[in-house]
Amino acid sequence: MIIYFSRTDKTKAAAQALHDITGLPLYPLESDITDAKGFLFAFKAIKAAFDPKGLSVRNMPDTLPEEIYLCAPVWAGEPAGPMKYFIANAKLERVRVHVLLTAATPSRQHIASVKKLMDKAGATLGEIFQIATTKQPPEAEILREHINDWLETVVHPKPE
Ligand SMILES: Cc1cc2nc3c(=O)[nH]c(=O)nc-3n(C[C@H](O)[C@H](O)[C@H](O)COP(=O)(O)O)c2cc1C
């Protein structure tokens, strides 16, 4: 299962490429925060980074398999508010979670923030991957190549 949030379609393109390769079903998280524009949006996004509890997030899957992929943009150094909301509210204990972030400037700080969130949620953190984005959503073919390489590092544990 691939659960993603995307506001300007860059993460959506990455989630789509991951879907093309793996065939796993896609779940787009939806949030009212995407309705806000300009300064109001920036304000809400920063506020949500510190406190995602007040967000309204729709389309959260009811039950989760034992391994999932989360795809999100980075907002203010962390996964975007709606994804933070999902991580805090989904029951992730015993779920193995791989995380794909898109960011203007990938950084180690983003990885540290994901580790902290997963720890708090009691999830088993799998592999983290970051994709640098520019103004346009990245080319599908290039995304597929990068994500294919990343998936080589994702080791699926054998069932007990
Ligand atoms: C409110 C906001 C905050 C952001 N903060 C960061 C950041 O701290 N670090 C970074 O590298 N990129 C940051 N970005 C850039 C986005 O992570 C990047 O453009 C992302 O690929 C957008 O994904 P989307 O098109 O799926 O919404 C920010 C973007 C927004 C809108």
The ligand as a Gaussian input file, in Angstrom:
#p B3LYP/6-31G(d) Opt

LIG

0 1
 C        4.986000      25.323000       3.281000
 C        6.159000      24.659000       2.615000
 C        7.304000      24.402000       3.335000
 C        8.406000      23.783000       2.736000
 N        9.509000      23.528000       3.490000
 C       10.568000      22.892000       2.927000
 C       11.713000      22.569000       3.718000
 O       11.778000      22.837000       4.929000
 N       12.774000      21.954000       3.108000
 C       12.753000      21.629000       1.763000
 O       13.736000      21.074000       1.273000
 N       11.657000      21.900000       0.990000
 C       10.572000      22.519000       1.543000
 N        9.465000      22.799000       0.772000
 C        9.447000      22.375000      -0.652000
 C        8.618000      21.099000      -0.869000
 O        9.008000      20.074000       0.022000
 C        8.787000      20.545000      -2.283000
 O        8.484000      21.536000      -3.218000
 C        7.898000      19.312000      -2.526000
 O        8.453000      18.521000      -3.576000
 C        6.450000      19.658000      -2.871000
 O        5.708000      18.458000      -3.039000
 P        4.216000      18.403000      -3.659000
 O        4.284000      18.951000      -5.049000
 O        3.886000      16.956000      -3.670000
 O        3.307000      19.188000      -2.763000
 C        8.356000      23.420000       1.359000
 C        7.190000      23.690000       0.624000
 C        6.100000      24.294000       1.229000
 C        4.864000      24.567000       0.415000

